[in-house]
Amino acid sequence: MTIAPASPAPTPAPTVTPAASAAALGRRPDALLLDFGGVLLTTSKRPGGLEEMSRHVADVLARAGHHRSPAELAEVLQGGKKALKDWKNAASRRLEPAELDHRTIWREFYGSPLTPAEREVLAGSAGTLQHVITRTLTDHAVRPGVRELLALARELGVPVGVVSNAHSGRAHREIMDETGLAPFVAVQVYSDEVGIRKPNPGIIELAARALGTTAERSWYVGDTFDRDVAAGRRARAGAVVLTRDHHTDRPPFAVADTPDADLPDPRGLVDLLRATVVVPAGPDGVDAGPGAGRRGALLLDHGGVIAVSRPDGSVRRSFAESFAARLTAAGYPTGTDEALDVLEHARAAHKAWKADHEQGRSSDSDSVTEIDASTFWVDLVGPTLDHHGPGVLAWLRAEAHPLMVGYARTKSVPTVRPGVRDLLLAARERGVPVAIVSNTVCGRAVREELVESGLDDLVGAHVYSDELGRRKPDPTTVHTALTALDADASASVFVGDKPQRDVAAARAAGVGTVVLLRGGSTDDATLDALAPDGPTTPDHVLAGPADVVGLLGAHVTG
């Protein structure tokens, strides 16, 4: 591995994009977050590096009794590099991509053409191999202007962080030490060490938090559009700057996001940073939130708000008969009465499952997961059918999703509540977007019921717990609906029927007005006994959906 010297050159003038505001680039950042490759350093392919790495891998395998020629392994490694490149490009299309771990890289990307024994040898030394391949295939040179930039940041009291997609943070830390850049950096965040990769905004947010600030009050500097500029925009970085390098003009797909400044290299950053002025944060230490100036929304629970349900024995028996017939046809003889008992046991087990998952919360930030179809049918239903042998579990897993639709449609019979259509029409007339936020084992079944009731075209967004993987009181459910409608939480109204789930989720998500309706799953005595100003006490307890119409003008700004 060679660290090439940086070559001096004339300083090019920065290009500030028209979309950049004086506030973005004129305000001194609380932190300067820099990519590794393409910003701090530039890379070049090391001559003979692949052959050297092939010999190293051959030695590693030989020590375990597996003999491959370096020529064979060069082809294997080249194929792995191509597969990893394709994976990285695909990951750049995702909103919040996770990073690969070292064992996966060496077992599945590099090692997949090898024997199982050889793959496990490589997986067992994956971290070391990844360090070696990073240092062997590539040379690194400090980019022009980097040392001046880091010195200026230190002079101005602006802490610096490194935020890099790296499959060997260990190797990158070594290079930072060897180039003398490490002493100027307060934190180094590498994707293989934290488990997420750009354009996931979380990696930028993590670095900002580590430096005692937020992404909104930081600058982020990278060299790619699909990873760096996209990540900076998603993290709402105070300014996003591009320093061009090898990969800048070769994104794998078109990217709409643009930087605030487009620079040939990091030298232009020196003048930009020097020209900044200190601007204090808002009264609470942060700038105005992303919801400022946006409209509110109407968020509705489904069960107990849009519709009320009642058990129907004949409907349940009809599904049990169908379930039994399908089991029997698959080679697992089951009668209707037995199927009814199995489904009743599953209902009780599911109720206990929900209670267990909600009781473990210690704060509003703790997640509450929802059961998925496979878990319901394999883990809750499966034990009552295990006398059929292990094959029935495989059948339940394969058929879980259609079974769940039938189960959800028949465990109770819904009736649309009076006033629901009037409420939805009033929201449409006033320009208030509507979302349904519902705990359910089957969002597909809820959608079917809305279509059958003629209400689907009055709903703008759907958030169902089985599809999201989270259930109320987890505020992620409400946050997701607000995001879908681009709505300001503080200007929105949430309508539910359960204090512990609906009110808790809405409050934790910052919803401005929270309503519980009578006639749902919570009896009037419980609603009337809620303590004033309690954490699960709503702003209003109303008789029915029609009474919510009067709140739209008062609490929801269109």
N, C-alpha and C positions, 0 to 999 in steps of 0.2 A: 504494500500500500504506500502510495506516494502522496504527500501534500504539496501540490504545486504552488509556487509563489504567485501572488497577485501581480498583474502588470499594470503600471500607471497609464492613464490615458486622459485626454481632455474631458472635462465634466460636461455632459450633455444637458440641455435645458429640459425641465420636466414639462409634460403635457398634462394639464388639468382638464378633465372632461367637463363639458358644459353643464352636466347635471350636478357637479360639485358645488356646494354652498360655502360661503365664507365661514360659516359656523363649523362645518365639518373639518376643513383643513386649517382654519385659522385658530381654533381652540387647542391649547396644549393638552395632549392626552394624559390621562392618569397613568397609562401604561402603553408601551410600544411592543406589540406582539409580532414577531417575525418568523416567517417560514425558514426552514433550514436550507434545503436545496432550492436554488433559484433566487434566493435572497441573500442569505449570509454566505453561501458557497455555491459554486457551480461545479458540475460533475462532468467527467469525460471517461469514456470507456478505456480501461487499462489494457494495453496490448498484451496478449498472451494470458489474460486473466482467466478466461474460461478453461483453458487447458490446465492451468495451475490448479484451479478449483476441482477439476475432474480428477486430477491425480490425488488431491487431498481426500475426496470422497472415496476413491478406490482404496486408499489406505485405511480409512475408517471402516469400510466394509470388510476388508481383508482381516482386520484384527478380530472380527467376529466369525471368520471362516467363510466369508462370501467373496468370491473373486470375480471382478468385472474389470475390463480394460478401461483405461481413461477415455479411449475413443468412444466406447459404448456409453459411458457416463456423460460425455460431452453432449451427446445427442439428447440424453435424458434431461440434463440440466437446461439445455436450450429450449426444449419443449416446456419445461416447467416455468421458465422465464416468460415465454409467450403466454402461457395460460394465466400466470399471475398478472401480466399486463392487461389481458382481457378482463380479468376479474376486477382489477382496479378501475378500469373504465366503466364497467357495469355498476360498480359500487358508487361511482360519482353521480350516477343518475338517481340514486336513492336519497331520501330526505335525511335520514339519520343512520348512516351505515355504521356497522360495527367493524372492528378490525379482526383479521385472522390471527390465530395464535400460532406459535412456532411449530408445534406438532402438526397442525393441519397443513401448514405450508410444506413441510418436508415429507409428511406421510402421503398427502393427497395431490399436491401440485408437482413437486419434484419426484416423489417416489412411486407414484401410481403405476408406472410400467414395470416396476421391479417386483420381486417375489414378496410374499407377506413377511418373511423373515428379514429380508433386506429393508423393507419399509420400516419395520419396528426398530431396527438398528438406527436408522436415520432419525426416526421420531424421538428416540431416546437421547439423542445428542442434538436435537433441533435448535435449541438456543445458541449453542456454540457454533453449529454449522451456519446459522443465519448471520452471526457475528463475522465469521470468517468470509463468507461469500460477499458480504457488504464491503469488507476491507480489501477483498481480492479483485473483484470485477471492476471497481470504479476508483478513479482518482478525484480528489477534491481540491479546489482552489478558492481562496477567499475572494469575494467579488469586490470590484472597485467601490470605494466609498464606505465600506462596512466599518472599518476601524474608526474612521472619522465620525460616522453616525453613532457608534456605541460610545465614543468618548463624549460627544455632544449630549447624548441622553444622560450620561452620568453627571455631566456638568449642570444640566437643567433639573436634575432630580427626578427624571422620568425612568422608572424601572423597566427593564427589558425582559421579555419572555420569548422562548422559542416554542412554536407550535407546529409540529411536523408529522406528516404521514410517514412513518418509518417502520420497517420490519425488523430493525435492530436499533432500538434506542441506545443500547449498550455501545454499539459502534459509533453512533453519532456523538455520544457524550465523549468518547475517546478523541474524536476528531476535533470537537470543541476545545478540549484540553490542549491538544497538540498544536492547534493554530493560535492559541492564546486568546480565544474569544470567550471562553467560559467565565473568567473573572468579571466580565461585564454583564453577565446574564444572571437574573435573579431566580428564574425557574425555567426548566426545560420539560416540555410536555410532548411525549412521543406516543403515537397511536398504538404501538404494540404493547406499551406499558400501561396505558389507561383503557384500552379495549374499544375505543371509538376512533373513527377517522373522518377527516374532512371529505365531503361538505357537511358532515354532522356539526351543527353549531355548538354542540355541547363541549367540544374540545377547546374552542375559543373561549367559551364562557368559563370553563374550568381554569384556564390560564389566567383570565382576568380576576377571578375570585382569589386565586393563589397570590395575586399581587395586591389584594385588598381593594379591588374596584370592580367595575362591571364592564361588559363588552361595550355598552353604550358610551362609556367614557374612555375607550381605548381605541388606538389605531391598530388595524391588522394589515400586514403586508405579505403578499404572496406572489407567485409567478404564473398561476394557472387560472383560467376562467371557471372551469367545471368544478374544481375543488376549492381553490382559495377565495376567489371573488364570491362564488355562491355561498360558501361557509360564512364569510364576513357579513354578507347581506342577511343571511338567515339569523345570525347572532346579533343583528342590529348594531354592528360595530360603529363607533363614532365616525370613523373614516376607514375606507377600504382603498388600499394603494396596490398597484400592480408594478412589479419590477420584471421586465421581460428577460426570458432565458430560453433554453432550448425548446421547451414544451409549450410556450405561451401561445404560439400561432397554430398549434395542432390539437385543439380540443377534440375529444371523441364525438362530440355532437354540438349543435348550436346552443349557446348559452345567452339568455336575455340579460342577465345581470351585468352591470358595468361598474368599473372602479371610479373612485373620486379623482384619482390621478393615475396616469399611465406613464411609467418611466422606463427609459432604456436600461437603466441599472440603478443600484441603490444610491449612487452619488446625488441624485436629485432629491432624495429624502433629507439630506443634510440641510439644504436650504429651506425646505418645507418645514422641518421641525424647528429650525432656528427662528423662523418668522412667526411662530405661534405665540399666543398670549394666554395667560392663565384665566380661565373662566370658572367661577365657583359653581358647584352643583346646586340643585334646587334646595328648598327649605328642609327636605327630609334627606338630603345627601344624594339624591338621585334626580335625574331629569324627568320630565313629564312622561308618563307611561305610554305604551303604544295604543291604548284605548282612547286617549284624549281626542275629543272632537268626533268620535264615531257614533253611529246610531245605536240604540238599544234593540233588544230582541225579546220575543215571547218564547219561553222555554216551557214545554209541557211534558209531564209524565204521561204515560199511556194508561196503564192499569190504575183505576181509581180516579182518573182525571178525564181522559177522553172516553174511556169505557169502564163499566163495572162488570164483573164476571161472577157467575155462580156455577158450582159443580153440577154436572148432569150425569147421572149414573148410566143412562142408556148410551150417551155419547162416549163415555169412558169405556163401556163394555164393547162398543163397536170397534174402538181402536185396539183393545186387548184381543179381540177376535182376529183382527188383521195381523197383529203382532204374532200371535200364536200360529196362525197359518203360515206366515213367512218363515218362522223358526222351523216348523215341521217340514216345509218344503226344502229347507236347507239340510235336513237330516237330523234335526233336534226336536223330536216329538214333544209338543207342548199343547195343553188344553187351554181353553179360554179362561176358565176359573183360575188355573195356575198363573196365566199371564196377568190376570187382574191382581193377584197377590204380589207378583213380581213388581208390577208398576206401583202398587201402593207402598211397598217397601222402598222403592226408589224415591218416591215423593218424600217419605220420612227421612231417608238418608240425605236427600238434597237439602232439606230444611236444616238438618244438623250441620251439613257442610257449610251452608251460608252463615250460620251462627258462629261456627268456629273461625271462619275467615274474617268476620267483622269484629269479633271480640279481641283479636290480637292487635288492634290499632292502638298506638300510644299517642298519636297526634294526627292532625288533619292532613299532614304530608305523607302519612303511611298509605301505601297502595292497598286496595281491596280488589282482589282478582275475581273474575267470573269463571264459572266452570265452562269448559268447552264440551262439544257434543261427544267426542271420543271418551273423555274422562267420565262423563255422566253415564254413558252406556256400558263402558268397559269396567270402570271402577265401582260404580254404584249399582248398576243392574247386574253386571257379570257375576258377582259372588252368589247370587240367588239362582243362577243357572249353571253353576260349575259342575253339577252332577252330569252334565252332558259331555264333559271333557274339555280340554283346552281349545279345541277348534271353535267352540261357541264364542270365545272371546275374540278370535280373529274375525268371525262373522259380525259380531256387534261393532267392532271397530270399522269394518268396511261399510256397514249400513247405518252408521251412527247419524249422519246428517239427515237422510230422509226419515229415519225413525224420529228424530227430534222434531221435525216439522209436524208429523202426525201427533206426537205426544203433546206438543204445545197447543195445537189447534183443538185438542179434545179434553185436556185436563180441566177446562172450564169453558163456559159459553159466554162470550162478551156481548154487552149491549151498550151502544153509544149513549152517553149521557145527554139529557136535554140541555140545549144551550151551546153545545160544542160547535156546531156549524156556525151559529151566529157569532161566536167568539172568533173563529178563524176568518170569517168573512170581514169582520170589523178590523182585524189585524191587517188583512190585505188592503182594505180601503184606506187605512192610515199609513200604509207603507212600512208596516212593522213585520220583519221577517220572523218566521216561526220554525222552531225545531222541536222534535220529540226526543226526550232523553229518558230512556226506559231501561230498567233492569228486566232482562228476559232471557230465557234459555234459547230463544229462537227469534231473532230479528226478522227473518224471512216470514214467519207466521204473522208477526205484527203488521208488516207491510201488506200482506194479503188481506188482513182484516180491514186496514185503512182503505184499500182499493175497493173492497166489497161494500164499504160504508160510504163511498163517494167522497172521502176526505183527503185522499192522497195528494191531489193537485193543489191543496191549500197548505201543504207542509213543504218548507224549503230544505230542511236538513234532517237527517235521521241519525241518531246515536243510540245504538243498542249494545248492551253490555256484553253479550256473547260474541259480537263482532269486534268490539274494542278490546276485550280481555280485561276490562275493569268494570266494577259495578259501584253504584252509589252505596255508601257515602263518599266514595273516592271522587274528589273534585275534578279528576281528569275527564270524567264523563261530561261535566258542565263546561269545562274549558274547551273541550273538543267541539261542542255545539257552538260556542261563542266564536271560535276560530272559523268554523264553517260558514257562519253568517257574517263574519267580519264585524262583530258587534262589541260594544263597550259593556262590560259586565255591570258597571255601576249604574248604567241607564236601562238595564234589562229587568224583566220580571220572570221569576221561576214559579211554576204552579205544580204542586205535588199533593200527596195525601199521607206521607209518612214523615213524622218529625225526625226520627233517627237517621233516615237515609236522605230524604229529599231536602229538608232544611239544612242538614249538616253539609251536604255536597254543595248546595247553592251558596251558603255562607262562606265556605272555604274557598270557593271560586270567586268571591267578591261580588256576587249578584246584588244589585241595589235593593230590590223588592222581592220578598219571598212570601208565597201564599200557600196555605193548605186548604183543601176543600173538604167539607163534610160529605158524608155519603160514600167515602172510599173505604180503604182497609182499616183506618183508624176510627174508633168509635167516638161519639161526641163527648163522652165523659172524659176520655183521655185528652182530647183536644182542649176541653175547658179547664183541665187541671194543669196545663203547661205553665211553668213558672214565668212571670213577666221577665223579659230580657234574658231568658235562658238561652243556652247555645243552640237548642233545637226548637226555639219558639219562633214562629213566623211573624212577619209584620201584619199579616191579615189572616183570619180564618173566615172563609166565605161559604155560602150555602151551595153554590154550584158554579159551573163554567160561565154562565151568563153574567154573573156578578164581577167577573174579571174584566169585562169590557170597559168598565168605568175607570180602571187603573191604567189603561193604555195611554190615554192622553196625559195623565198626571205623572206617570213614572217612566214612560218609554218615549224617548225623543226620536222622532223619525227624521 
